[in-house]
Amino acid sequence: MMKLTGRQKAFLSNFLDIYREANEPLHYTTVAERLGVGKITAYDMLRLLEEKGLVISEYVLPTDRSAGRSSIVFRPTPKAHELMAQLAGEDWEQAEWQEVKEQILQALRAGKGGDYQELLDEILLRLEEQKSPLLAAAEMVTAMILSLNQLTRDAEASGLSEHLRALGFPGEMGLNALAGLTVGLSFVERANRRLIARLVSQVQRYQENLARLSAENKRRLSEFAQEAWKILRV
């Protein structure tokens, strides 16, 4: 996605609003007046957005040819509308991400006696319906971590627990390795076969969702995984 500063995003958003209202290309002085900024500021910003392919300028001849020179007006490009729609969607997803993340972490903190089976069942029911790649990945991460936690708390699985600690789970292992570990659980004798089978069936979709995430969202997901694991291991 194209990078814009906060000021540029706000200006473009306001410019689109004014353009929709006027339904015609806008002179920079009109934009300046509506936004309460200087004429030069408005002109320079519109030219900057034009360089980014978000705005296009046109020269308009006066209706009365004796009235003087042509004037320059600006209108948004389809790219501007697409970008603002993406930014709106991203803002919505991040707001929902914060809400979902806190709900999951709170549920982990509230888990009584380490029994998270009800939470696991809820997550597995939601997984197939979750449309957001980030939220679906977060819920899959939670389910995989809960499964690993159940196994590593079993005295007979202490060898696996030591192995995970040696690898620095989950931060240093990475999010893809977490999926590989879950598949590996299907070969562990003490693992819950029904649960692991349901998780394994979601691994491919999880990896596809990871591939669709931005670097920033992968960072958020990795930090979430570390925080969730820390809560469970206290």
C-alpha positions in Angstrom: 0.0 0.0 0.0 1.2 3.5 -0.8 2.7 5.4 2.2 1.2 8.7 3.1 1.8 10.8 6.1 -1.0 11.5 8.5 -1.3 15.0 7.2 -1.5 13.8 3.6 -4.1 11.2 4.4 -6.3 13.8 6.2 -5.9 16.3 3.3 -6.8 13.7 0.7 -9.8 12.5 2.7 -11.1 16.1 3.0 -10.4 16.8 -0.6 -12.5 13.7 -1.6 -15.4 14.9 0.6 -15.3 18.4 -1.0 -15.1 16.9 -4.5 -18.1 14.6 -3.9 -20.1 17.5 -2.6 -19.2 19.8 -5.6 -19.3 16.9 -8.1 -16.8 18.8 -10.3 -13.0 19.5 -10.4 -11.9 22.0 -7.7 -9.7 25.1 -7.9 -7.0 25.0 -5.2 -8.3 28.3 -3.8 -11.7 26.6 -3.1 -9.9 23.7 -1.4 -7.9 26.2 0.7 -10.9 28.1 1.8 -12.9 25.0 2.7 -10.0 23.5 4.7 -8.9 26.7 6.3 -5.4 26.6 5.0 -3.3 28.9 2.9 -3.7 28.9 -0.9 0.0 28.0 -1.4 -0.3 25.2 1.1 -3.3 23.7 -0.7 -1.7 24.1 -4.1 1.5 22.4 -2.9 -0.3 19.5 -1.3 -2.4 18.9 -4.4 0.7 18.9 -6.6 2.3 16.4 -4.2 -0.7 14.2 -4.3 -0.6 14.5 -8.1 3.0 13.2 -8.1 1.7 10.2 -6.2 -1.0 9.6 -8.8 -3.8 10.4 -6.5 -4.9 13.7 -8.0 -4.9 15.0 -11.6 -4.9 18.6 -12.7 -6.7 20.2 -15.6 -6.6 23.6 -17.2 -10.0 25.1 -17.7 -10.6 28.0 -20.2 -12.8 30.8 -18.9 -16.3 30.8 -20.3 -15.8 34.4 -21.5 -12.5 34.3 -23.5 -12.0 37.9 -22.7 -12.0 37.2 -19.0 -8.3 36.2 -18.9 -6.1 33.2 -18.6 -7.2 29.6 -18.0 -7.3 28.3 -14.5 -6.1 25.1 -13.0 -8.5 22.7 -11.2 -7.9 19.3 -9.5 -9.9 16.1 -9.3 -9.1 12.8 -7.6 -8.1 9.7 -9.6 -9.6 6.2 -9.1 -6.4 5.3 -7.3 -7.3 7.9 -4.6 -10.7 6.4 -4.0 -9.2 2.9 -3.8 -6.5 4.0 -1.4 -8.9 5.7 1.0 -11.2 2.6 0.9 -8.1 0.4 1.8 -7.1 2.8 4.6 -10.7 2.8 6.0 -10.7 -1.0 6.0 -7.3 -1.1 7.6 -8.3 1.3 10.4 -11.5 -0.9 11.0 -9.4 -4.1 11.1 -6.9 -2.6 13.6 -9.7 -1.4 15.9 -11.3 -4.9 15.8 -7.8 -6.5 16.3 -7.3 -4.6 19.5 -10.7 -5.7 20.8 -10.3 -9.4 19.8 -6.8 -9.5 21.1 -7.8 -8.2 24.5 -10.8 -10.6 24.7 -8.5 -13.6 24.0 -5.8 -12.5 26.5 -8.4 -11.8 29.2 -9.9 -15.3 28.6 -6.5 -16.8 29.0 -5.9 -14.9 32.2 -9.3 -15.9 33.6 -8.7 -19.6 32.8 -9.3 -21.7 36.0 -7.0 -24.5 36.8 -5.5 -24.4 33.3 -8.8 -25.7 31.8 -9.2 -24.0 28.5 -11.2 -26.6 26.6 -14.3 -24.4 26.4 -12.2 -21.5 24.9 -10.6 -23.9 22.5 -14.0 -25.2 21.3 -15.3 -21.6 20.8 -12.2 -20.7 18.8 -12.4 -23.8 16.6 -16.1 -23.0 15.8 -15.2 -19.4 14.8 -12.2 -20.3 12.7 -14.0 -21.4 9.6 -16.2 -18.3 9.6 -13.5 -15.7 10.3 -13.0 -13.5 7.2 -10.1 -11.3 8.4 -6.7 -12.9 7.8 -5.3 -11.2 10.9 -8.1 -12.2 13.2 -8.2 -15.7 11.8 -4.5 -16.1 12.3 -4.7 -14.8 15.9 -7.4 -17.3 16.8 -5.4 -20.1 15.1 -2.3 -19.1 17.0 -4.3 -19.2 20.2 -5.7 -22.6 19.5 -2.2 -24.0 18.6 -0.7 -22.5 21.7 -3.4 -23.9 24.0 -2.9 -27.3 22.5 0.9 -27.1 23.0 0.3 -25.9 26.6 -2.0 -28.8 27.4 0.6 -31.2 26.2 3.7 -29.6 27.8 1.9 -29.5 31.2 1.6 -33.3 31.0 4.5 -34.8 33.0 5.1 -37.4 30.3 5.5 -34.6 27.8 8.3 -32.8 29.7 10.8 -33.6 27.0 8.7 -31.5 24.5 8.5 -28.7 27.1 12.3 -28.6 27.4 12.6 -28.6 23.6 10.2 -25.6 23.3 12.1 -23.6 25.9 15.4 -24.3 24.2 14.0 -22.9 20.9 12.7 -19.8 22.6 9.1 -20.4 21.7 7.2 -18.7 20.2 9.1 -15.5 19.3 12.4 -16.9 17.8 10.7 -19.9 16.2 8.4 -17.8 14.0 4.8 -18.1 13.2 5.3 -20.6 10.4 7.2 -22.9 12.7 4.2 -22.9 15.1 2.1 -24.5 12.3 4.7 -27.1 11.8 4.8 -28.0 15.5 1.0 -28.4 15.5 1.2 -30.9 12.6 3.9 -32.7 14.6 1.6 -33.1 17.5 -0.5 -35.5 15.5 2.3 -38.0 16.0 2.5 -37.5 19.8 0.8 -40.4 21.6 -0.7 -38.2 24.4 -2.1 -35.6 22.1 -5.9 -35.1 21.8 -6.5 -36.7 18.4 -9.8 -35.0 17.7 -8.5 -31.6 18.6 -5.3 -31.9 16.7 -7.1 -33.2 13.6 -9.3 -30.1 13.6 -6.3 -27.9 14.0 -4.3 -29.6 11.3 -7.2 -29.2 8.9 -6.8 -25.4 9.4 -3.0 -25.2 9.0 -3.0 -24.5 5.3 -5.5 -21.7 5.6 -3.4 -20.3 8.5 -0.3 -20.3 6.4 -2.2 -18.6 3.5 -3.4 -15.9 5.9 0.1 -15.4 7.2 1.3 -14.8 3.6 -1.4 -12.1 3.2 -0.4 -10.2 6.3 1.7 -7.0 6.2 5.0 -7.0 8.0 3.4 -4.8 10.7 0.6 -7.2 11.2 3.0 -10.1 11.4 4.8 -8.2 14.1 1.6 -7.7 16.0 0.7 -11.4 15.7 4.2 -12.5 16.9 3.9 -10.2 19.9 0.5 -11.5 20.7 1.7 -15.1 20.5 4.5 -14.3 23.0 2.1 -12.6 25.4 -0.4 -15.5 25.2 2.3 -18.1 25.8 3.7 -16.1 28.7 0.3 -16.0 30.4 -0.1 -19.7 30.0 3.3 -20.6 31.4 3.1 -18.5 34.6 
